[in-house]
Every structure is written in structure tokens, then in C-alpha cells.
Amino acid sequence: MRGRATSLRRRLTWTLIGGAAVLAVLFYLVVRTYAQQIAQQGQDRILEASLTSLMDAAVVREGQVEVDVPYAAFAMLDTAADDRVFYAIHQGAELLTGYDGLVEGPFAAMAGPAFDTVGFAGTDLRLARLTRVLPASPAPVMLTVSVAQTRDSLAGTLWAISVNAALFGGAFFVLAAGMALWTSRSTMRPLSQMAEAVARRGPRDLRPVVRAVPTELSPLVTSLNSLMTRLSASLTQSETFIAEAAHRVRTPLATVRTHAEATLMRVDRDENRAALRSMIRAIDESSRAAGQLLDHAMVSFRGDQMERSAVDLVGICRELVDRLTPVAEMKDLELVLQADGPVVVQADPILIQNAVRNLIDNALKYSPPEGAVRIEVQSDPPRIMVTDEGAGFPTEQMAELSERFRRGANVGETVGSGLGLTIASDVAEAHGGRLALLNVEGSGACATLYL
């Protein structure tokens, strides 16, 4: 069962974009967490300084603690958000001054300040607390100082940092996504270029791929070249076999036909003469098929290795008319060449001659006696038109008549192999042109070889 086709470029793009999205989110979270830690540490340092200032202002007289609360202890806690400040001072478990319920005992001496986030007065507070044992007479005094501050300013700072982090993360994601698209496009470009180079080739162009490709594509190119080499060898072997077989079959067929004709002249019985005529007809059909198989193999071989040169289409047609005129006269037909002047193109003369000869041969074969076959050469665009006065092409089969071994339904008993139009079509395509078939108004058919 075939799996669903996927796009490597799309997969690479989405992988890179997904990675960029993950990195953008991680960037946002890391920056926000680190900013929160830094901001919290800043607030804690200020609370610690305020706490130390209050602790240093405490004095013990006759066993009682007196605290002259300094203004600077709370002034340093001033923020742009006007955060509220709460404090409490305890001697032992007794509240000396400040907000009752801010902290709860029992209290124990500590080496340094302790920080905590607590709820008080309907809001969250950052609380700093320090407990020290002050020397006094007749007994030491335990003093606990607590300072708390709301977190509005901290929240505002974190919000601003979060917004900036999100903007930077979004910008990073957009930039990374653009780079992902560019990277996927540039990464897949060599593969696309190689595919386009192979796609532009003709159906029989099996030359090795010699483009410079990235190292990762080298195994693919090597395998592709190996496949093309094997296909080329197999195709050449097949064409050689067909050409050799056609050549070897055509020679003995000519010998057999000669003997059959000689025998026909010496036979008197009508049934024997009819059998010999059928034999000669079959030999002619086989000989023609072998010849056209040889022509088709030659066209297939030269189509990929054309030797282009300046070719005068009128000169080629005039030479073929001179050569085939005796054949036409035997069928009471006239070959007429129409051209205003030389029409020179860059083409393979052997292929052009082969194609035009097959078109003229078809026209002679299907034309009724005492008719004419017209060969017209035009220059804009370069084309050769061969027109006969026969039955024409079957309209419903016209699109498929240039396929191999396809013949029209109206050919009757006319000998043929179904390769003549195929050869002409292959030659036209090898030169970047096409073969056009149409019926002439009244009667007849016209085959046009565009180059």
C-alpha cells in the first residue's frame, strides 16, 4: 500500500518554524523568570535595609525597648506605584508598635533576615523579619522587627519586562520563521534544479547528470546515473536488435518475392495464381514493415544524437520527388512540388528526409489512380505539407494515428505497418515541432510536418 506523499520542503519548513516557536517561548519564560528573580531580590534588599535601619534604632533602657522610628527606614521603600508599607516591632511576644497580626510568634533569634510572601489586609505582601537578642540588665531582651510591602510596583515592573520579552520573542520568531523559509528554499533548491534539468530532457535523453550537487544528494545522483546507464544500454541493445532483425528479414523476403513472381508467371491454374498473389502481398507487407522498423530504430537512435546543420527543405523534397516519381507513375499518380524559394533550417537532414519520404509514401499508397500528391514547403513557420486525394483520415481516430502500429479503419486492403506517421511525428518532436493531421475539404488528407 502506497504511503501518503509528503513534501520535504514543507516538512523542513515546519520543523524549523516549530523549533523557532519553542525557542521563542523558552526565551520569554527564561527572561520573565530571571526578571522576576532580579526584581524580587531588589525588593528584598530594600526591605532588608529598612529592617536593619529599624533594628539599629532600638535602644534598651531599664529592661524596656525604646524605638525611635527613623523616617529614612520607610522613605527608602517609596515606589512609583505608591506601595503600602506595614511594620511591627515585638519585644518577646508583645507588640510594641506597628500593625497587629502582621506576624505571629513565637519568635526565635536568627542570624539574618527571613523573607516570605504573606497575605495581610486583603493583599499579598513581601515580608522581611529579623529577630535579635539585645544585651540588657538584668536580662537580655528579644526584639523582633518585621517590615512588609505590597507588590504593585514589582507587578508593574514584571509586566513591562514581560511585554518587552514577548515583543522580543515575537520578533525573534518572525525572524526565525523568515530564515526557516529561506533556509528550506535554499536547501531544496539544488534538488529542484536537478529535477527541472532532468524534466527538461527529451523522453530518450539518458545522458548522466553532471550538475554539481550537495554532498547529501551525491548518492541519489549516482543511483540515477547508474539507472540511466542501464536504461541507455538496454535501449541501444533493443534498437540494435530491431535494426539487425529488420535488415536480416528484408533481404530474404526480397529473394522469396522474386521467386514467387517467377513462379506466378509459370502457373496456369487460377487458384494457384491467387495463392501466389496472396503470398506476394504478404511478402510486400512484411518487407515494408521490416523497412519501417529499421527506419523507426534509426529515428529513435538519431533523435537523441542529432547532427544539426543548415538544411534546405525544398532541396530535400525535390530530391525525394525525383526519386519517387517512377513509383508514382506506376500508380498513374503525379508528384507536384510547390515552393517559392529555398527554406533553410537547422536540422538533421537524414531525419527530415526519412520523415518526408514516409509521408509521401503514405500519400502515394492511399491516393486513387490518376490523381496527384502535392508537396508544399512554406517558411513561416518552416513546414512541409503533403496532401493526397484519398479517403482522408478517420475523424474519430485522428488523434491516435501517429501512435505506433495504429492504422485507420478505412485503409481497406492497402498494405501498411502503421509506422509511417509515427516516424514523421518522432522526427518533428526531435526538432521541437509537431505533426498535424487534417482532412481536406472534398476528399483527401493533409499531413503537415512543423519544424
Secondary structure by P-SEA (a helix, b strand, c coil): cccccccaaaaaaaaaaaaaaaaaaaaaaaaaaaaaaaaaaaaaaaaaaaaaaaaaaccccccbbbbccccccccccccccbbbbbbcccccccccccccccccccbbbbcbbbbbbbbccccccbbbbbbbbbbbccbbbbbbbbbbbbcaaaaaaaaaaaaaaaaaaaaaaaaaaaaaaaaaaaaaaaaaaaaaaaaaccccccccccccccccaaaaaaaaaaaaaaaaaaaaaaaaaaaaaaaaaaaaaaaaaaaaaaaaaacccaaaaaaaaaaaaaaaaaaaaaaaaaaaaaaaaaccccccccccaaaaaaaaaaaaaaaaaaacbbbbbbbccbbbbbccaaaaaaaaaaaaaaaaaaccccbbbbbbbbccccbbbbbbcccccccccccccccccccccccccccccccaaaaaaaaaaaacbbbbbbbccccbbbbbbcc
